[in-house]
Amino acid sequence: MSLKEQLIEHCREAGPMTVAEFMGACLYDPDYGYYATRPGLADDFITAPEASQMFGELIGLWCAHEWEVMGKPAINLIELGPGRGVLMQDAWRATQRIEGFHDATNIVFVETSEPLKEEQGERVPLAEWAPRLEDAPPGASIVVGNEFLDCLPIRQFVRGEDAWHEKLVGLDESEKLIFGLSAPIAAPDSDDEIGAVREVAPGLDSLIYEIERRLMEAPGRVLFIDYGYAKPEGADTLQALKRHKKVDPLDAPGEADLTAHVDFNRVAYLANEAGLQVHGPIPQGQFLRALGLEVRAQTLSKANPERAERIQREVRRLMHADEMGVLFKVICLSSPDLPPPAGF
Ligand code: SAH
């Protein structure tokens, strides 16, 4: 039975499901979920480390710098959702001459997808894996997550004329999957427009709680890079991508990547409440400029003139406001007693 048929049967038996339940099944079903069955992620979307080796290199140098600032402890370099392992491969190569860093570092990948784990192991042979952040070894840590938070399943609430409703996935008369709305669940606030959508990722709360535990126990930083809310808020940001094209999320469950924009205000709010330091969110372009992307690109181009044009295209892709430079944001959460991180 396909995932779509299973979801239809589930709705028939148990009634409509939340968007988060639907998203969770599409992404994580161990047999049919997107991440379990589609290791060739780049077929569907290109992330920053896939677009340019300079991205992972700079993130690697940032990690090494922060390790020095922390007093060069033995450290867990943890990546959440490493995909094909490209970021860490570039980061590791770029930091090989930083004295003591590789010896002090234990690379830990937090990954759910079996086929992706295999690919990660080929690119980064030293890595070990943990199923969840809480399973990673204790101690000082630097955690990186690029396009990880956008996979966390969201619930969606829609402001109707007289009330808020939860958006649900159910069946129409011909037993096709459709979006619908729950019965009214709360009176609307006066300043929300009719049709406005609010999105909440329940998994974000538990993730920030786990980060709090880790960063309070031992020094550490967490760097998240992802696409955040573009103004105006109130938009429906659930998106399904298949072969670089937007598709209907209900069309082929498990075959398209499903994501939602990250609510960085909520990340910052939860981390602040937890007593962590918060830097950012700032635009990705600004962060990469502060880390010296343009300088590195110039050096690379001088050394490889035949690649200069391509390098220029990569810089544009990562930094320009029309590409990933502004919509993508960077936020850093840190243990209370560390100085501010580089780049913010
Ligand atoms: N960081 C990579 C890949 C981004 S795609 C890059 O920038 O190219 C999202 C990644 O997160 C995939 O590797 C996916 O399998 C993983 N992932 C998604 N949800 C996860 C979860 N809850 N726990 C662990 N890994 C997860």
Boltz pocket constraint, residues with backbone or C-beta under 6 A from the ligand:
constraints:
  - pocket:
      binder: B
      contacts: [[A, 35], [A, 41], [A, 47], [A, 48], [A, 49], [A, 50], [A, 80], [A, 81], [A, 82], [A, 83], [A, 84], [A, 87], [A, 110], [A, 111], [A, 112], [A, 113], [A, 116], [A, 131], [A, 145], [A, 146], [A, 147], [A, 148], [A, 151], [A, 152]]
      max_distance: 6.0
